[in-house]
Each structure stands twice: as structure tokens, then as C-alpha cells.
């Protein structure tokens, strides 16, 4: 998932939607993404609930220029010797 070092290439991405009530990411797992897990950019009222992110390069949950609601998120990372 995601493409390393490429802007806009994220596993899940809301981009400049304005108000988006009723839109959500719920009960999902995102793993081994090379460029962020979930991005909410310029979008309001997206609900992120009960999600898990694992082994993500970059940010796990990124919100900018918008109002998001996040509940019950778990973010994990691992490193190999």
C-alpha cells in the first residue's frame, strides 16, 4: 500500500472534500504501507473509529486543514535487527 516518497499516494486518503459527514473508516487494519496509513486533508467530520495501523512508514494517522473525529485507534511499528 502507498508509494514511498510520493505525495498523495496513501492507503486511505480524503482530499479537499470540505464537509463530509457520514464518511468513515471503521474497523480496518492497514499494514506495511510505504507512505502513511490514513490522511484526512481539507475535509471535515470524517470519522476514524476502531482502526489498527502496523508497520507504516511516515505518519499513521494524518489530519491537516480539517476537523476529524478519531476514536479507538491503535498504531504499532516494529523493527528488525
HUPE-V758692 format. One record per run of one state. SS is the DSSP state (helix for helix, strand for strand, loop for the rest). FROM is the first residue (numbers start at 1). LEN is the number of residues. If there is no record, write none. Layout:
# HUPE-V758692
ss,from,len
SS,FROM,LEN
SS,FROM,LEN
This chain:
# HUPE-V758692
ss,from,len
loop,1,11
strand,12,8
loop,20,4
strand,24,3
loop,27,2
strand,29,5
loop,34,4
strand,38,7
loop,45,1
strand,46,4
loop,50,2
strand,52,5
loop,57,4
strand,61,4
loop,65,3
strand,68,4
loop,72,2
strand,74,3
loop,77,5
